[in-house]
Amino acid sequence: MIVAFSVSPMGTGDSVAPAVARAVRVVRESGLPNRTDAMFTSVEGEWDEVMDVVKRAVAAAGEGSSRVSLVLKADIREGVTDGLTSKVEAVERELAEGAG
């Protein structure tokens, strides 16, 4: 499964970068395939391991805050691995074929 999520503490001032960095650090240290962009962090793995990482990332982002916002989207598909890469590659192939 792939989970894309965004986590942000509330009521901590203008910049959430330090809190988001704590959450991303948890994801990166998990060893699971992951990507971070301007809006979401995506992580790929089995249900229990991915949800554990999300839970720990939310806790890390929420340190020092009494309220945390979490947005989560999941692609649950049995038997698929390396979806973080293969899904993007499939779109890039389509774009390349359509360019000619």
Contacts in CASP RR format, 6 or more apart in sequence:
PFRMAT RR
TARGET T0000
AUTHOR 0000-0000-0000
METHOD contacts of the structure
MODEL  1
MIVAFSVSPMGTGDSVAPAVARAVRVVRESGLPNRTDAMFTSVEGEWDEV
MDVVKRAVAAAGEGSSRVSLVLKADIREGVTDGLTSKVEAVERELAEGAG
1 44 0 8 1.000
1 45 0 8 1.000
1 46 0 8 1.000
1 47 0 8 1.000
1 50 0 8 1.000
1 74 0 8 1.000
1 75 0 8 1.000
1 76 0 8 1.000
1 77 0 8 1.000
2 42 0 8 1.000
2 43 0 8 1.000
2 44 0 8 1.000
2 45 0 8 1.000
2 74 0 8 1.000
2 75 0 8 1.000
2 83 0 8 1.000
2 84 0 8 1.000
2 87 0 8 1.000
3 42 0 8 1.000
3 43 0 8 1.000
3 44 0 8 1.000
3 50 0 8 1.000
3 51 0 8 1.000
3 54 0 8 1.000
3 72 0 8 1.000
3 73 0 8 1.000
3 74 0 8 1.000
3 75 0 8 1.000
4 40 0 8 1.000
4 41 0 8 1.000
4 42 0 8 1.000
4 72 0 8 1.000
4 73 0 8 1.000
4 74 0 8 1.000
5 40 0 8 1.000
5 41 0 8 1.000
5 42 0 8 1.000
5 43 0 8 1.000
5 54 0 8 1.000
5 57 0 8 1.000
5 70 0 8 1.000
5 71 0 8 1.000
5 72 0 8 1.000
5 73 0 8 1.000
6 39 0 8 1.000
6 40 0 8 1.000
6 41 0 8 1.000
6 69 0 8 1.000
6 70 0 8 1.000
6 71 0 8 1.000
7 19 0 8 1.000
7 20 0 8 1.000
7 23 0 8 1.000
7 57 0 8 1.000
7 58 0 8 1.000
7 61 0 8 1.000
7 62 0 8 1.000
7 68 0 8 1.000
7 69 0 8 1.000
7 70 0 8 1.000
7 71 0 8 1.000
8 16 0 8 1.000
8 19 0 8 1.000
8 20 0 8 1.000
8 61 0 8 1.000
8 68 0 8 1.000
8 69 0 8 1.000
9 16 0 8 1.000
9 19 0 8 1.000
9 61 0 8 1.000
9 62 0 8 1.000
9 63 0 8 1.000
9 64 0 8 1.000
9 65 0 8 1.000
9 67 0 8 1.000
9 68 0 8 1.000
9 69 0 8 1.000
10 65 0 8 1.000
10 67 0 8 1.000
10 68 0 8 1.000
10 69 0 8 1.000
11 65 0 8 1.000
11 67 0 8 1.000
12 19 0 8 1.000
12 64 0 8 1.000
12 65 0 8 1.000
16 61 0 8 1.000
19 60 0 8 1.000
19 61 0 8 1.000
19 62 0 8 1.000
19 63 0 8 1.000
19 65 0 8 1.000
20 61 0 8 1.000
22 57 0 8 1.000
22 60 0 8 1.000
22 61 0 8 1.000
22 62 0 8 1.000
22 63 0 8 1.000
23 41 0 8 1.000
23 57 0 8 1.000
23 58 0 8 1.000
23 60 0 8 1.000
23 61 0 8 1.000
24 36 0 8 1.000
24 41 0 8 1.000
24 57 0 8 1.000
25 60 0 8 1.000
26 53 0 8 1.000
26 56 0 8 1.000
26 57 0 8 1.000
26 60 0 8 1.000
27 34 0 8 1.000
27 36 0 8 1.000
27 41 0 8 1.000
27 43 0 8 1.000
27 53 0 8 1.000
27 57 0 8 1.000
28 34 0 8 1.000
30 43 0 8 1.000
30 49 0 8 1.000
30 53 0 8 1.000
32 43 0 8 1.000
32 44 0 8 1.000
32 45 0 8 1.000
32 49 0 8 1.000
32 50 0 8 1.000
32 53 0 8 1.000
33 43 0 8 1.000
33 44 0 8 1.000
33 45 0 8 1.000
33 82 0 8 1.000
33 84 0 8 1.000
33 85 0 8 1.000
34 41 0 8 1.000
34 42 0 8 1.000
34 43 0 8 1.000
34 44 0 8 1.000
34 84 0 8 1.000
35 41 0 8 1.000
35 42 0 8 1.000
35 84 0 8 1.000
36 42 0 8 1.000
40 71 0 8 1.000
40 73 0 8 1.000
41 57 0 8 1.000
42 84 0 8 1.000
43 50 0 8 1.000
43 53 0 8 1.000
43 54 0 8 1.000
44 50 0 8 1.000
44 81 0 8 1.000
44 82 0 8 1.000
44 83 0 8 1.000
44 84 0 8 1.000
47 76 0 8 1.000
54 70 0 8 1.000
54 72 0 8 1.000
58 68 0 8 1.000
58 70 0 8 1.000
61 68 0 8 1.000
62 68 0 8 1.000
80 86 0 8 1.000
END
